[in-house]
Amino acid sequence: MSNRIAEGFTMSEYFRDIGSSITTIMTGMGITLRHFFNAVKRKGGAGIDEDNYFKQVDGLATLQYPREAIPTPETGRYRLYCDINDCIGCKQCERACPIDCITIETIKVTKDDLGVCGKTSGGQQKKFWVPVFDIDIAQCMTCGICAAVCPTECLYHTQVSDFSEFRRENMIYHFGNLTKLEAEAKEKKLEEEKKAAPKPKPKPAPKAQPAEGG
Amino acid sequence: MNTGALLPNSFPFVMSTSLNAWSDALSELYLFGLPLGLVIIAAVPLVFIALYALTYGVYGERKISAFMQDRLGPMEVGAWGILQTLADILKLLQKEDIVNKSADKFLFVIGPGVLFVGSFLAFAVLPFGPAFIGADLNVGLFYAIGIVALEVVGILAAGWGSNNKWALYGAIRSVAQIVSYEIPAAIAILCGAMMAGTLSMQQFNLLQEGPYGFLHFFLFQNPIAWLPFIIYFIASLAETNRAPFDIPEAESELVAGYFTEYTGMKFAVIFLAEYGSMFMVSAIISIVFLGGWNSPLPNVGSLALNDWTNGPVWGAFWIIMKGFFFIFIQMWLRWTLPRLRVDQLMHLCWKVLTPFAFVAFVLIAVWEIYVK
């Protein structure tokens, strides 16, 4: 109706405008009223790939998020998770990470502890304790490079998509499998073994950096 | 007179069906020489506005709008979010009452006051049932329309006093809109006054009383009455700045229109005034065209539905329900129609509603004089 106002319009157009206004308002109000009365129903959880997605248009669409949620896809890659029992402490993920959000500290396993340290689920002997395996989830951008380089596939993205926290410290996830005391004990043990061992083994280099613990 | 008048023989007073029995009895109630009854009479509409704005006005509108948009609305505070408005009020009360540095302090402060007083004064002539009315003026309807127009002054004071271009735009739009729409609204109401032959609010109700319920309402007493009814309803939307005529407070253009700069209690008062006048125009339209506090149910044979559902308490129920019904339609329209542009608004008022109001005026006059 608006554009014709300026141009000046005839009597029949005037009444046609009023008629169309009334009918369109009625149509619109009919639609809103139908939705109002359909508010007793819920829309249901059909996903976009289901056949009846476009058929289930009536009813409330809101999901009350923390209590109700559309499940993330099974193949979804969200929060990074480390299955520390399978970790061999190779630190490849730490090196691969483009934003350095993974921090790993390892202690070499002494010979007598190899059995205690155990094997990965793939049957590979673990040669490092991993007292510190920290992932700063707040920084992680889920690029997945770390998961790609992981030789034992113990580092992967899970389906969990909501992991907000009130404190930033809580966003650093600790996956290490030794307590601080245990780590100190293991370090001391390694120290002793090295003293006892014959010299020609120039391998203490990786051990140099393990710090006071995690 | 002292309080003793109320206590021992209050039973016949409560049961009395004579017109204005409650408000007359209250007006004669004195406590220690103070006119306590008059204070109660004045407080009744105030309490009503506050309660209804809190429950139906805010919570109801949120829920209705949510349901119309396939949402749930407030759900967290209390079961189904019922306590949400209380939480909001608590928040509003704690807010700092800011007056801008460069605002016109006097206008800024009195703006919401004038607005609320204008909206609240109209309730003086609103009959809450046959037994209660603040003041049964013989020009009640005229008074109600006139006093509601006082809001324009408050809006302009608020918008100008804010010293904010958006607020001023909102105020100017609002004033232009309200003043324009007064004309079709007044003519449409005049049609009702012609049918009744009176301007007294209680007389309007009494004239629409009868055993056939809704058939006695003026809307069904005259074949043309639907036209002024619709015209007044549309014009009342514009007068209360409700969508689709909410350009004075168009959020997308003017932040919040004339009350952009208001915070805390002043903001709450403006809100309350808006809800007050929303109910007032709904009550006026239901009194003039839909029988006010009369029950719409007809007597069917031995089922005296009309007789059973009339009386002081039922009267209050019916008028409030009729008011709420029109407020529901206002909300329904708000969530259906997009906002009109200024030129469309003026086109609708001056080129559509006003001529049709005149036509309705003449037709109803002819009907009342020659046919009835």
Interface residues (C-beta under 8 A of the other chain):
Chain A: M1 S2 I5 Y14 I18 I25 G28 M29 I31 T32 L33 H35 F36 N38 A39 K43 G59 L60 A61 T62 Q64
Chain B: I64 A66 F67 M68 Q69 D70 R71 L72 M75 W332 L333 W335 T336 L337 R341 D343 Q344 H347 K351 V352
